[in-house]
Amino acid sequence: MGDKKEMKKSFNKLLQVQIPGTRPEEDLDDEAHSLLHDDLHEFLKDQQRKHCDYILKAARLISEVVDEDWERGFDYIIDQLKSFALKKGGKTNIVGEVEMAKALTYMKHKKFSAAIEALKEFERKDKKLQTRAATNLTYLYLLEGDLKNAQKHANLAVETDKYNASALVNKGCVHFILKEYDAAKESFQQALLNESDCIQAIYNLGLVNKATNQYAEALSNFKKLHSIVSESIEVIYQIASTYSKMGETASAITWYDTLTHTVPTDPGALFDLGSLHTKNGEENNSFNAYLESYRYYPINMDVVSWLGLYFVKNEIYEKALQYFERATQIQPNEVNWQLMVASCHRRIGAFQQAKKCYEQIHAKYPENVEGLRYLAQICGELGLKKEKKQYSAQLKEIEKRTQRKEEEEEVRSVPHEEDMLTKQQQAEQRRLEEQRELQRQHELQQKQESYHDSYETNEKRVEPEEDTNIDDTNYIDDLY
């Protein structure tokens, strides 16, 4: 009904409900009652759990709408629950659950900084909430691109609860972004061991296999996931894309057909389908797919250029003109599209319009030879001899300058080759000099050995008492 006052009143009544057979402050789940297993005790415990479950569901439902400001609404409900928890000895975890819901609502309203601050408060609370908070923090940091903190909280979540599949998936995503594919694969596989039907783990495992070119395994992952969530367009796309990567064009086309029937307005899927038909040589099917893609996303240059050239090929220049004009709007500084527009005008006989286009091209790109050549040609076709002569003279001048530049570049390149030759000659000369130096040192060593041998022989021949004065100057002169 939307009556905020009545919502508050009814919620407070729910908190005051007394379960028959229990005291207001009694908690049947505490340690004092853990050894009691009689039927009455179990019945009362079940009733108390149901009461807490109703309170939690009601709190989650009305917290965001019980006040004009959703944050004040959550604060009001949390305050009421804290009072309720005090009566139960502070042992109920309902307050923490609603605080977690508030933190996640910040994410819903795209207040990511506030969500991070709220989730960090759970680091000092019980283990279960710590794991959930760390898992959500990892997700938030991944959204913000903060891989350092994402990795930190992913590790914390797994360390706190190594059987938490969501925590393992987040950890695997961090590894995947860091291109640590083996570690990512291990995390996703561990998540599947803990929860065999974890959709996120299967999907991301497929992405890892696809990224590492293990297409058969990736296809197996995506097909398994398709059997669980057959309507998922992401899964259908991945199957089609994987078949395309494997080179199985026919199968890829079949799955892209399925995808485009599910989401007929997706320009990317239509473009991929058109590309596959082109690869198969099915030009008409390509045309239909590209035309639909252009309809929903008319600024994809690959699609625009293909359609324009398709109509040129089939000599439907009026249609081609539309696409080349769109191309000039998308890429206004690309002269080729402007030339194509002028060419289309010329081919359909609109010579004055073609001349105007060529003049605009010449004004913007005065050195463009092709545009100037066609401008001179069309002036001749229109009988404008004076203008033709003027543009032909400009064309010859540009061609001469172009030829002169090319010759100058060739001339500049020649010294470079000579320099390279000179460097080779210098290297060869250094090598020969080194060889001569080694040979000279070798000859020097031989002469020194010969000199010493001769000197020792002369010493043996001279009598000790005689005064001998051996002059070795000639030996040294020979050495040097």
C-alpha positions as CSV (number, residue, x, y, z in Angstrom):
1,M,0.0,0.0,0.0
2,G,3.0,2.3,0.5
3,D,1.9,3.6,3.9
4,K,5.2,4.2,5.6
5,K,3.7,4.7,9.1
6,E,1.8,1.5,8.9
7,M,4.9,-0.4,7.7
8,K,6.8,0.8,10.8
9,K,3.9,0.0,13.1
10,S,3.5,-3.5,11.7
11,F,7.2,-4.3,11.8
12,N,7.4,-3.3,15.5
13,K,4.4,-5.6,16.2
14,L,6.3,-8.4,14.5
15,L,9.3,-7.8,16.8
16,Q,7.1,-8.0,19.8
17,V,5.5,-11.4,18.9
18,Q,6.0,-13.8,21.8
19,I,6.4,-17.5,21.0
20,P,4.3,-19.5,23.5
21,G,6.4,-21.6,25.8
22,T,9.5,-19.4,25.6
23,R,10.6,-16.4,27.6
24,P,11.2,-13.0,25.8
25,E,15.0,-13.1,26.4
26,E,15.4,-16.8,25.8
27,D,17.5,-18.0,22.8
28,L,16.9,-21.7,22.1
29,D,20.0,-21.9,19.8
30,D,22.5,-21.0,22.5
31,E,24.9,-23.4,24.2
32,A,22.7,-23.9,27.2
33,H,20.0,-25.5,25.1
34,S,22.4,-27.4,22.8
35,L,22.1,-30.7,24.8
36,L,18.3,-30.7,24.8
37,H,16.7,-32.8,22.0
38,D,13.2,-33.5,23.1
39,D,10.4,-33.0,20.7
40,L,9.0,-30.0,22.5
41,H,12.3,-28.3,22.6
42,E,12.9,-28.9,18.9
43,F,9.4,-27.6,18.1
44,L,10.0,-24.4,20.0
45,K,13.4,-23.9,18.4
46,D,11.9,-24.3,15.0
47,Q,9.2,-21.8,15.8
48,Q,11.8,-19.3,17.1
49,R,13.9,-19.7,13.9
50,K,10.8,-19.1,11.8
51,H,10.1,-16.0,13.7
52,C,13.6,-14.7,13.1
53,D,13.3,-15.6,9.4
54,Y,10.0,-13.6,9.1
55,I,11.6,-10.6,10.8
56,L,14.6,-10.8,8.4
57,K,12.5,-11.0,5.3
58,A,10.2,-8.2,6.5
59,A,13.3,-6.0,7.3
60,R,14.8,-6.6,3.8
61,L,11.5,-5.8,2.1
62,I,10.6,-2.5,3.8
63,S,14.0,-1.0,4.8
64,E,14.5,0.7,1.4
65,V,10.9,2.1,1.3
66,V,10.0,2.8,4.9
67,D,11.3,6.3,4.6
68,E,11.7,8.9,1.9
69,D,15.4,8.5,2.2
70,W,16.3,4.9,1.8
71,E,19.5,5.2,4.0
72,R,17.3,6.6,6.9
73,G,14.9,3.8,6.3
74,F,17.7,1.2,6.8
75,D,19.0,3.0,9.8
76,Y,15.5,3.0,11.4
77,I,15.1,-0.8,10.8
78,I,18.6,-1.5,12.1
79,D,18.0,0.4,15.3
80,Q,14.8,-1.5,15.9
81,L,16.6,-4.8,15.3
82,K,19.4,-3.9,17.7
83,S,16.9,-3.3,20.4
84,F,15.3,-6.7,19.6
85,A,18.8,-8.4,19.6
86,L,19.5,-6.9,23.1
87,K,16.5,-8.6,24.5
88,K,17.8,-11.9,23.0
89,G,21.2,-11.3,24.7
90,G,22.8,-9.9,21.5
91,K,23.2,-13.4,20.0
92,T,20.9,-13.0,16.9
93,N,22.6,-12.3,13.6
94,I,19.6,-10.5,12.0
95,V,21.3,-7.1,12.5
96,G,24.3,-8.1,10.6
97,E,22.2,-9.5,7.7
98,V,20.3,-6.2,7.4
99,E,23.6,-4.2,7.6
100,M,24.9,-6.4,4.8
101,A,21.7,-5.7,2.8
102,K,22.3,-2.0,3.3
103,A,25.9,-2.3,2.0
104,L,24.7,-4.1,-1.1
105,T,22.0,-1.4,-1.6
106,Y,24.7,1.1,-1.9
107,M,26.0,-0.9,-4.8
108,K,22.5,-0.8,-6.3
109,H,22.5,3.0,-6.1
110,K,26.1,3.0,-7.6
111,K,27.6,4.5,-4.4
112,F,30.6,2.2,-4.5
113,S,32.8,4.1,-2.0
114,A,30.0,4.0,0.6
115,A,29.5,0.3,-0.1
116,I,33.2,-0.4,0.4
117,E,33.2,1.5,3.7
118,A,30.1,-0.4,4.9
119,L,31.6,-3.8,3.9
120,K,34.9,-3.1,5.6
121,E,33.0,-2.8,8.9
122,F,32.3,-6.6,8.7
123,E,36.0,-7.4,9.0
124,R,35.6,-7.3,12.8
125,K,32.4,-9.4,12.9
126,D,31.6,-13.1,12.7
127,K,33.3,-15.4,10.3
128,K,30.3,-16.0,8.0
129,L,29.7,-12.3,7.5
130,Q,33.5,-11.7,7.0
131,T,33.5,-14.1,4.1
132,R,30.5,-12.5,2.4
133,A,31.9,-9.0,3.0
134,A,35.3,-9.9,1.6
135,T,33.6,-11.6,-1.4
136,N,31.5,-8.5,-2.1
137,L,34.6,-6.2,-1.6
138,T,36.5,-8.3,-4.2
139,Y,33.7,-7.8,-6.7
140,L,33.6,-4.0,-6.0
141,Y,37.3,-3.6,-6.4
142,L,37.2,-5.6,-9.6
143,L,34.6,-3.1,-10.9
144,E,36.8,-0.2,-10.0
145,G,39.9,-1.9,-11.5
146,D,41.7,-1.9,-8.2
147,L,43.4,-5.3,-8.7
148,K,45.7,-5.0,-5.7
149,N,42.8,-4.7,-3.2
150,A,40.7,-7.1,-5.2
151,Q,43.4,-9.8,-4.8
152,K,43.8,-9.0,-1.1
153,H,40.1,-9.5,-0.3
154,A,39.8,-12.5,-2.6
155,N,42.6,-14.2,-0.7
156,L,41.0,-13.2,2.6
157,A,37.6,-14.6,1.6
158,V,39.1,-17.9,0.5
159,E,41.2,-18.1,3.7
160,T,38.2,-17.5,5.8
161,D,36.0,-20.0,4.0
162,K,37.9,-22.2,1.5
163,Y,34.6,-23.9,0.5
164,N,32.9,-20.7,-0.6
165,A,32.4,-21.1,-4.4
166,S,31.7,-17.4,-4.9
167,A,35.0,-16.4,-3.1
168,L,36.9,-18.9,-5.3
169,V,35.3,-17.5,-8.5
170,N,36.2,-14.0,-7.5
171,K,39.8,-15.1,-6.9
172,G,39.9,-16.8,-10.2
173,C,38.6,-13.6,-11.9
174,V,41.5,-11.7,-10.4
175,H,44.0,-14.2,-11.8
176,F,42.3,-14.1,-15.1
177,I,42.5,-10.3,-15.4
178,L,46.2,-10.6,-14.5
179,K,46.6,-13.3,-17.2
180,E,47.6,-15.9,-14.7
181,Y,45.5,-18.5,-16.5
182,D,46.8,-21.6,-14.7
183,A,46.0,-20.1,-11.3
184,A,42.6,-18.9,-12.6
185,K,41.8,-22.3,-13.9
186,E,42.7,-23.9,-10.6
187,S,40.4,-21.5,-8.7
188,F,37.4,-22.2,-11.0
189,Q,37.9,-25.9,-10.8
190,Q,38.1,-25.8,-7.0
191,A,34.9,-23.8,-7.0
192,L,33.2,-26.5,-9.1
193,L,34.5,-29.2,-6.7
194,N,32.7,-27.3,-3.9
195,E,29.6,-26.5,-5.9
196,S,29.3,-28.6,-9.1
197,D,26.5,-26.4,-10.7
198,C,28.2,-23.0,-10.0
199,I,27.2,-21.1,-13.2
200,Q,29.9,-18.4,-12.7
201,A,32.7,-21.0,-12.3
202,I,31.7,-23.0,-15.4
203,Y,31.4,-19.8,-17.5
204,N,34.7,-18.3,-16.4
205,L,36.4,-21.7,-16.8
206,G,35.2,-21.7,-20.4
207,L,36.7,-18.2,-20.8
208,V,40.1,-19.4,-19.5
209,N,40.1,-22.3,-21.9
210,K,39.2,-20.1,-24.7
211,A,41.9,-17.6,-23.8
212,T,44.5,-20.4,-23.8
213,N,43.3,-21.7,-27.2
214,Q,41.9,-24.9,-25.6
215,Y,38.8,-24.5,-27.7
216,A,37.5,-28.1,-27.3
217,E,37.5,-27.8,-23.5
218,A,35.9,-24.3,-23.7
219,L,33.2,-25.6,-26.0
220,S,32.5,-28.4,-23.5
221,N,32.2,-25.9,-20.7
222,F,29.8,-23.6,-22.6
223,K,27.6,-26.4,-23.8
224,K,27.4,-27.8,-20.2
225,L,26.3,-24.3,-19.1
226,H,23.8,-24.1,-22.0
227,S,22.1,-27.3,-20.7
228,I,21.6,-25.5,-17.4
229,V,20.7,-22.0,-18.6
230,S,19.6,-22.6,-22.2
231,E,18.2,-19.0,-22.7
232,S,21.5,-17.2,-21.7
233,I,22.5,-15.1,-24.7
234,E,26.1,-14.8,-23.2
235,V,26.5,-18.6,-23.3
236,I,25.0,-18.8,-26.9
237,Y,27.4,-16.1,-28.0
238,Q,30.4,-17.9,-26.5
239,I,29.5,-21.2,-28.2
240,A,29.2,-19.4,-31.5
241,S,32.4,-17.5,-31.0
242,T,34.3,-20.7,-30.0
243,Y,33.1,-22.6,-33.1
244,S,34.3,-19.6,-35.2
245,K,37.7,-19.7,-33.4
246,M,37.9,-23.5,-34.2
247,G,37.3,-22.7,-37.9
248,E,34.0,-24.6,-37.9
249,T,32.2,-21.9,-39.9
250,A,28.9,-23.9,-40.5
251,S,28.4,-24.6,-36.8
252,A,29.3,-21.0,-35.9
253,I,26.7,-19.7,-38.4
254,T,24.1,-22.0,-36.9
255,W,24.7,-20.7,-33.4
256,Y,24.9,-17.1,-34.5
257,D,21.5,-17.6,-36.2
258,T,20.2,-18.8,-32.9
259,L,21.7,-15.8,-31.2
260,T,20.3,-13.3,-33.7
261,H,16.8,-14.8,-33.3
262,T,17.1,-14.4,-29.6
263,V,18.5,-10.8,-29.8
264,P,17.7,-9.6,-33.3
265,T,18.9,-6.0,-32.5
266,D,22.5,-6.9,-31.5
267,P,24.7,-5.2,-34.2
268,G,27.8,-7.0,-33.0
269,A,26.2,-10.5,-33.4
270,L,24.9,-9.5,-36.9
271,F,28.3,-8.2,-37.9
272,D,30.0,-11.5,-36.8
273,L,27.3,-13.4,-38.7
274,G,27.9,-11.3,-41.8
275,S,31.6,-11.9,-41.6
276,L,31.1,-15.7,-41.4
277,H,28.9,-15.6,-44.5
278,T,31.5,-13.6,-46.3
279,K,34.1,-16.2,-45.4
280,N,31.8,-18.8,-46.9
281,G,31.3,-16.8,-50.0
282,E,27.6,-16.2,-49.3
283,E,27.4,-12.6,-50.4
284,N,23.6,-12.3,-50.2
285,N,23.5,-13.6,-46.7
286,S,26.4,-11.3,-45.7
287,F,24.5,-8.3,-47.2
288,N,21.4,-9.1,-45.2
289,A,23.4,-9.4,-42.0
290,Y,25.4,-6.3,-42.5
291,L,22.4,-4.3,-43.5
292,E,20.6,-5.2,-40.2
293,S,23.8,-4.5,-38.3
294,Y,24.0,-1.0,-40.0
295,R,20.4,-0.4,-39.1
296,Y,21.0,-0.7,-35.4
297,Y,24.6,0.6,-35.3
298,P,25.3,2.9,-38.3
299,I,28.8,4.0,-37.3
300,N,30.7,0.7,-37.7
301,M,33.2,1.6,-40.4
302,D,33.7,-2.1,-41.4
303,V,30.0,-2.4,-42.1
304,V,29.6,1.0,-43.8
305,S,32.6,0.4,-46.1
306,W,31.5,-3.1,-47.0
307,L,28.0,-2.0,-47.9
308,G,29.3,0.9,-49.9
309,L,31.6,-1.3,-51.9
310,Y,28.9,-3.9,-52.3
311,F,26.7,-1.4,-54.1
312,V,29.6,-0.1,-56.2
313,K,30.4,-3.7,-57.2
314,N,26.8,-4.1,-58.3
315,E,26.8,-0.6,-60.0
316,I,24.1,0.8,-57.8
317,Y,25.9,4.1,-57.2
318,E,23.0,6.0,-55.7
319,K,22.9,3.5,-52.8
320,A,26.6,3.4,-52.5
321,L,26.6,7.2,-52.2
322,Q,24.6,7.1,-49.0
323,Y,27.1,4.8,-47.3
324,F,30.2,6.8,-48.4
325,E,28.6,10.0,-47.3
326,R,28.0,8.4,-43.9
327,A,31.7,7.3,-43.9
328,T,32.7,11.0,-44.5
329,Q,30.7,12.0,-41.4
330,I,32.3,9.3,-39.3
331,Q,35.8,10.0,-40.6
332,P,35.8,13.5,-41.9
333,N,39.6,13.7,-42.3
334,E,39.9,10.6,-44.4
335,V,40.2,11.7,-48.0
336,N,39.4,8.3,-49.5
337,W,35.7,8.5,-48.5
338,Q,35.4,12.0,-50.0
339,L,36.9,10.7,-53.3
340,M,34.4,7.8,-53.2
341,V,31.5,10.3,-52.8
342,A,32.8,12.4,-55.8
343,S,33.3,9.2,-57.8
344,C,29.7,8.1,-57.2
345,H,28.4,11.5,-58.3
346,R,30.5,11.2,-61.5
347,R,29.3,7.7,-62.2
348,I,25.6,8.6,-61.9
349,G,26.1,11.6,-64.2
350,A,26.0,14.4,-61.6
351,F,29.1,16.0,-63.1
352,Q,28.6,19.5,-61.5
353,Q,28.2,17.9,-58.1
354,A,31.2,15.7,-58.7
355,K,33.2,18.8,-59.8
356,K,32.2,20.6,-56.6
357,C,33.3,17.6,-54.5
358,Y,36.6,17.4,-56.2
359,E,37.2,21.2,-55.8
360,Q,36.5,20.8,-52.1
361,I,39.0,18.0,-51.9
362,H,41.6,20.0,-53.8
363,A,41.0,23.0,-51.4
364,K,41.5,20.8,-48.4
365,Y,44.2,18.5,-49.8
366,P,46.0,20.5,-52.5
367,E,48.8,17.9,-52.8
368,N,46.3,15.0,-53.4
369,V,47.2,13.8,-56.9
370,E,44.2,11.5,-57.5
371,G,41.6,14.2,-56.6
372,L,43.4,16.8,-58.9
373,R,43.6,14.3,-61.7
374,Y,39.9,13.6,-61.6
375,L,39.2,17.3,-61.3
376,A,41.1,18.0,-64.5
377,Q,39.4,15.1,-66.2
378,I,35.9,16.2,-65.2
379,C,36.6,19.8,-66.3
380,G,37.5,18.4,-69.7
381,E,34.3,16.4,-69.8
382,L,32.3,19.5,-69.0
383,G,34.1,21.5,-71.8
384,L,35.9,23.8,-69.2
385,K,39.2,24.0,-71.2
386,K,40.7,26.8,-69.2
387,E,40.1,25.2,-65.9
388,K,41.3,21.9,-67.2
389,K,44.5,23.5,-68.4
390,Q,45.0,25.2,-65.0
391,Y,44.4,22.0,-63.0
392,S,46.5,19.9,-65.5
393,A,49.4,22.3,-65.0
394,Q,49.0,22.1,-61.2
395,L,49.0,18.3,-61.5
396,K,52.2,18.2,-63.6
397,E,53.8,20.5,-61.0
398,I,52.8,18.3,-58.1
399,E,54.0,15.2,-60.0
400,K,57.3,16.9,-60.7
401,R,57.7,17.8,-57.1
402,T,56.8,14.3,-56.0
403,Q,59.3,12.8,-58.5
404,R,62.0,15.3,-57.3
405,K,61.4,14.3,-53.7
406,E,61.7,10.7,-54.5
407,E,64.9,11.3,-56.3
408,E,66.3,13.3,-53.4
409,E,65.3,10.5,-51.1
410,E,67.2,8.0,-53.3
411,V,70.2,10.3,-53.3
412,R,70.1,10.6,-49.6
413,S,69.9,6.8,-49.3
414,V,73.0,6.3,-51.4
415,P,75.4,7.9,-48.9
416,H,73.8,5.8,-46.3
417,E,74.7,2.7,-48.3
418,E,78.3,4.1,-48.9
419,D,78.5,4.7,-45.1
420,M,77.5,1.1,-44.6
421,L,80.2,0.0,-47.1
422,T,82.8,2.3,-45.5
423,K,82.0,0.8,-42.1
424,Q,82.4,-2.7,-43.5
425,Q,85.7,-1.7,-45.1
426,Q,86.9,-0.1,-41.8
427,A,86.0,-3.3,-39.9
428,E,87.9,-5.4,-42.5
429,Q,90.8,-3.1,-42.2
430,R,90.8,-3.3,-38.4
431,R,90.7,-7.1,-38.7
432,L,93.7,-7.1,-41.0
433,E,95.6,-4.8,-38.7
434,E,94.9,-7.0,-35.8
435,Q,96.2,-10.0,-37.7
436,R,99.4,-8.1,-38.7
437,E,99.9,-7.1,-35.1
438,L,99.5,-10.6,-33.9
439,Q,102.0,-11.8,-36.5
440,R,104.5,-9.1,-35.6
441,Q,104.3,-10.0,-31.9
442,H,104.8,-13.6,-32.8
443,E,107.9,-12.7,-34.9
444,L,109.2,-10.5,-32.1
445,Q,108.9,-13.4,-29.6
446,Q,110.8,-15.6,-31.9
447,K,113.6,-13.1,-32.3
448,Q,113.8,-12.6,-28.5
449,E,114.1,-16.3,-28.0
450,S,116.8,-16.5,-30.7
451,Y,118.7,-13.6,-29.1
452,H,118.7,-15.2,-25.7
453,D,119.9,-18.5,-27.1
454,S,122.8,-16.7,-28.9
455,Y,123.7,-14.7,-25.8
456,E,123.9,-17.8,-23.6
457,T,126.1,-19.5,-26.2
458,N,128.6,-16.6,-26.3
459,E,128.8,-16.6,-22.5
460,K,129.9,-20.2,-22.6
461,R,132.6,-19.5,-25.1
462,V,134.3,-16.6,-23.3
463,E,136.9,-17.3,-20.6
464,P,136.0,-15.9,-17.2
465,E,139.2,-13.8,-16.7
466,E,138.9,-12.0,-20.0
467,D,137.1,-8.7,-20.2
468,T,134.2,-9.3,-22.5
469,N,131.9,-6.5,-23.7
470,I,129.0,-7.8,-25.7
471,D,127.2,-5.1,-27.6
472,D,123.6,-6.2,-28.1
473,T,122.5,-3.0,-29.8
474,N,122.3,-4.7,-33.2
475,Y,119.9,-7.3,-31.8
476,I,117.6,-4.7,-30.3
477,D,117.7,-2.8,-33.6
478,D,116.7,-5.9,-35.4
479,L,113.9,-6.5,-32.9
480,Y,112.5,-3.0,-33.3
